[in-house]
Amino acid sequence: MPTHGSLTKAGKVRSATPKIPPKPKKNKPPRVRNRVEYARRFLKPQAAETFPT
């Protein structure tokens, strides 16, 4: 039964690939994003209702 490749070639492609720097993340982590959305949806409207204009 033949193998899928010789062990002498193992890891050659990954080591030859140039390293590309990662792109910066555009979104905040879900924990932080959920807290901000909660404050925007529930805390801010209540604060606006308590102060009559």
LOMARZA-863061 format. One record per residue (C-alpha): residue number from 1; residue in one letter; x, y, z. Coordinates in Angstrom, 1 decimal, always signed. Layout:
% LOMARZA-863061
resi NUM | resn A | x X | y Y | z Z .
...
This chain:
% LOMARZA-863061
resi 1 | resn M | x +0.0 | y +0.0 | z +0.0 .
resi 2 | resn P | x +1.6 | y +3.3 | z -1.0 .
resi 3 | resn T | x +1.7 | y +6.2 | z +1.4 .
resi 4 | resn H | x +0.4 | y +9.7 | z +0.7 .
resi 5 | resn G | x +3.8 | y +11.2 | z +0.3 .
resi 6 | resn S | x +7.4 | y +10.8 | z +1.3 .
resi 7 | resn L | x +8.6 | y +12.0 | z +4.7 .
resi 8 | resn T | x +11.5 | y +13.8 | z +3.1 .
resi 9 | resn K | x +9.1 | y +16.3 | z +1.6 .
resi 10 | resn A | x +7.1 | y +16.9 | z +4.8 .
resi 11 | resn G | x +6.7 | y +20.5 | z +5.8 .
resi 12 | resn K | x +8.5 | y +22.0 | z +2.8 .
resi 13 | resn V | x +5.5 | y +24.0 | z +1.4 .
resi 14 | resn R | x +4.6 | y +25.6 | z +4.7 .
resi 15 | resn S | x +8.2 | y +26.7 | z +5.5 .
resi 16 | resn A | x +8.5 | y +28.1 | z +1.9 .
resi 17 | resn T | x +5.3 | y +30.2 | z +2.1 .
resi 18 | resn P | x +6.0 | y +33.9 | z +2.9 .
resi 19 | resn K | x +4.5 | y +35.1 | z +6.2 .
resi 20 | resn I | x +1.7 | y +37.6 | z +5.7 .
resi 21 | resn P | x +0.8 | y +40.0 | z +8.6 .
resi 22 | resn P | x -2.7 | y +39.5 | z +9.8 .
resi 23 | resn K | x -5.4 | y +42.1 | z +9.0 .
resi 24 | resn P | x -6.6 | y +44.2 | z +11.9 .
resi 25 | resn K | x -9.9 | y +43.2 | z +13.4 .
resi 26 | resn K | x -12.8 | y +45.4 | z +12.6 .
resi 27 | resn N | x -15.3 | y +44.2 | z +15.2 .
resi 28 | resn K | x -15.0 | y +44.2 | z +19.0 .
resi 29 | resn P | x -15.2 | y +40.8 | z +20.8 .
resi 30 | resn P | x -18.8 | y +39.7 | z +21.3 .
resi 31 | resn R | x -18.7 | y +40.2 | z +25.1 .
resi 32 | resn V | x -17.8 | y +43.9 | z +24.7 .
resi 33 | resn R | x -20.1 | y +44.4 | z +21.7 .
resi 34 | resn N | x -23.1 | y +42.9 | z +23.5 .
resi 35 | resn R | x -22.5 | y +45.2 | z +26.5 .
resi 36 | resn V | x -22.4 | y +48.3 | z +24.2 .
resi 37 | resn E | x -25.5 | y +47.3 | z +22.3 .
resi 38 | resn Y | x -27.4 | y +46.6 | z +25.6 .
resi 39 | resn A | x -26.4 | y +50.1 | z +26.9 .
resi 40 | resn R | x -27.5 | y +51.7 | z +23.6 .
resi 41 | resn R | x -30.9 | y +49.8 | z +23.5 .
resi 42 | resn F | x -32.0 | y +49.7 | z +27.1 .
resi 43 | resn L | x -30.0 | y +52.1 | z +29.3 .
resi 44 | resn K | x -29.9 | y +55.2 | z +27.0 .
resi 45 | resn P | x -33.6 | y +55.3 | z +26.1 .
resi 46 | resn Q | x -34.5 | y +55.0 | z +29.8 .
resi 47 | resn A | x -32.2 | y +57.9 | z +30.7 .
resi 48 | resn A | x -33.9 | y +60.0 | z +28.0 .
resi 49 | resn E | x -37.4 | y +59.2 | z +29.4 .
resi 50 | resn T | x -36.5 | y +60.2 | z +33.0 .
resi 51 | resn F | x -35.4 | y +63.7 | z +32.0 .
resi 52 | resn P | x -38.3 | y +65.7 | z +30.5 .
resi 53 | resn T | x -37.2 | y +68.3 | z +27.8 .
